[in-house]
């Protein structure tokens, strides 16, 4: 009887070990201003030149911090994987210099530092279905006597962008990351979409339709990130424009497929402003 009990206990122990859940993949989203000032947003922040010696030192220090996460994948806001593969290979071979955008400055630099075989292109920004006017909320507002609403929205958005630019001029780049990825920063990037969703009526709401395309784009990005680093034990850093951050983190959490890692854990203490 004692032998039988021991055998049962041993078997239960083995079953418990076998049933242990595999660790979820981890995802860290790093939201940033577009270093290269592409001018594609409703309001654009005037970003400091990141190619100066001081800013380059700050970027190198930030990359060192992010490397502490030990990512197995670095994903960036690119769509064409073949072109990105060539660019990464050229950079590692010393054939090109990094341009003034966050994909190069953070993504390629971080992946090369870690010796990763590739940088993953995780963006999706194709045309939405339907006609352009289905999403033209500025046109709808003007046609329905609400041009002042659009002007007020643009004014507030540009004031926020100008405030961010003024902050950035007086702070190191690690603080740029902090200010765009903390709770206050997330709220700042989420709120405008609820405002835009009100630019319409029951018969036609191009504002809500446009916001829907933004949700869909981020879901497509989330799906790419899942295919890139969705296996147990994988650790992915996604370098994207700050506006994507709240939605990608929400998709990753709510799906239950990732453990979302807070980038603030890997940043130095906030610096005193320089000006």
HUJO-V936181 format. One record per residue. N is the residue number from 1. SS is DSSP state (H for helix, E for strand, L for the rest). PHI is phi in whole degrees, 0 to 359 (999 if undefined). NEAR is the number of other C-alpha atoms within 10 Angstrom. Layout:
N,SS,PHI,NEAR
N,SS,PHI,NEAR
This chain:
1,L,999,6
2,H,298,7
3,H,296,8
4,H,297,9
5,H,298,10
6,H,298,11
7,H,295,12
8,H,296,12
9,H,298,12
10,H,298,12
11,H,296,12
12,H,298,12
13,H,297,12
14,H,294,11
15,H,296,11
16,H,295,10
17,H,294,10
18,H,294,9
19,L,272,9
20,L,300,8
21,L,292,8
22,L,287,9
23,L,293,12
24,L,294,17
25,E,295,18
26,E,251,23
27,E,228,28
28,E,244,25
29,E,261,24
30,E,250,24
31,E,275,26
32,E,223,23
33,L,290,23
34,L,285,20
35,L,303,21
36,L,275,16
37,L,50,16
38,L,289,10
39,L,70,11
40,L,259,8
41,L,262,10
42,L,301,10
43,L,228,17
44,L,242,20
45,L,283,23
46,L,279,20
47,L,274,18
48,L,302,17
49,L,295,16
50,L,272,20
51,L,265,16
52,L,290,10
53,H,305,10
54,H,295,11
55,H,293,15
56,H,296,15
57,H,297,15
58,H,294,16
59,H,294,21
60,H,299,16
61,H,294,16
62,H,295,21
63,H,299,20
64,H,301,17
65,H,294,18
66,H,295,20
67,H,297,16
68,L,296,10
69,L,287,17
70,L,57,13
71,L,293,21
72,L,267,18
73,E,219,24
74,E,238,28
75,E,247,25
76,E,227,25
77,L,276,20
78,L,235,18
79,L,251,16
80,L,271,13
81,H,294,15
82,H,297,11
83,H,294,12
84,H,293,19
85,H,301,16
86,H,295,12
87,H,296,19
88,H,296,24
89,H,297,18
90,H,296,13
91,H,295,17
92,H,295,17
93,L,274,9
94,L,78,10
95,L,274,10
96,L,225,12
97,L,258,12
98,L,291,17
99,L,276,13
100,L,274,16
101,L,223,18
102,H,290,24
103,H,298,27
104,H,287,19
105,H,295,20
106,H,257,22
107,H,295,25
108,H,295,25
109,H,297,22
110,H,294,25
111,H,299,25
112,H,293,17
113,H,301,13
114,H,273,16
115,L,72,11
116,L,289,14
117,L,287,13
118,L,203,18
119,L,249,24
120,E,268,27
121,E,277,24
122,L,240,25
123,L,275,22
124,L,210,18
125,L,214,15
126,L,283,9
127,L,296,10
128,L,285,16
129,L,291,8
130,L,97,8
131,L,264,9
132,H,302,11
133,H,293,11
134,H,296,17
135,H,242,21
136,L,275,16
137,H,289,23
138,H,298,19
139,H,295,14
140,H,297,22
141,H,300,19
142,H,294,14
143,H,286,10
144,L,245,9
145,L,70,9
146,L,239,15
147,H,301,15
148,H,296,11
149,H,295,14
150,H,293,17
151,H,297,14
152,H,294,11
153,H,297,17
154,H,299,14
155,H,296,13
156,H,295,13
157,H,297,18
158,H,290,16
159,H,297,15
160,H,296,16
161,H,297,19
162,H,295,17
163,H,295,13
164,H,296,19
165,H,297,18
166,H,294,16
167,H,298,17
168,H,299,22
169,H,301,17
170,L,254,16
171,L,223,16
172,L,290,21
173,H,295,22
174,H,300,23
175,H,285,22
176,H,301,20
177,H,296,21
178,H,303,23
179,H,292,21
180,H,257,24
181,H,238,25
182,L,278,15
183,H,299,11
184,H,294,11
185,H,295,18
186,H,301,19
187,H,298,13
188,H,296,15
189,H,271,17
190,H,275,15
191,H,305,10
192,H,302,14
193,H,290,16
194,H,288,12
195,H,294,13
196,H,297,20
197,L,297,18
198,L,270,13
199,L,270,22
200,L,173,19
201,L,219,12
202,L,295,5
203,L,283,6
204,L,208,14
205,L,227,19
206,H,294,25
207,H,296,24
208,H,297,22
209,H,297,20
210,H,295,21
211,H,298,18
212,H,300,16
213,H,293,17
214,H,292,18
215,H,301,17
216,H,297,15
217,H,299,21
218,H,291,22
219,H,294,17
220,H,295,17
221,H,295,23
222,H,305,23
223,H,298,17
224,H,295,18
225,H,297,26
226,H,294,18
227,H,289,11
228,H,288,19
229,H,226,23
230,L,268,19
231,L,278,16
232,L,306,14
233,L,87,13
234,L,287,18
235,E,224,24
236,E,245,27
237,E,254,27
238,E,249,26
239,E,260,23
240,E,220,24
241,E,305,19
242,H,301,21
243,H,296,20
244,H,281,23
245,H,308,24
246,H,301,22
247,H,285,20
248,H,294,27
249,H,295,22
250,H,296,12
251,H,299,19
252,H,295,22
253,H,291,14
254,H,291,10
255,H,289,10
256,L,74,10
257,L,266,17
258,E,233,26
259,E,265,16
260,E,273,21
261,L,257,17
262,L,280,15
263,H,298,20
264,H,299,17
265,H,297,12
266,H,253,17
267,L,259,18
268,L,290,13
269,L,299,11
270,L,302,13
271,L,272,11
272,L,289,10
273,L,298,12
274,L,273,9
275,L,211,8
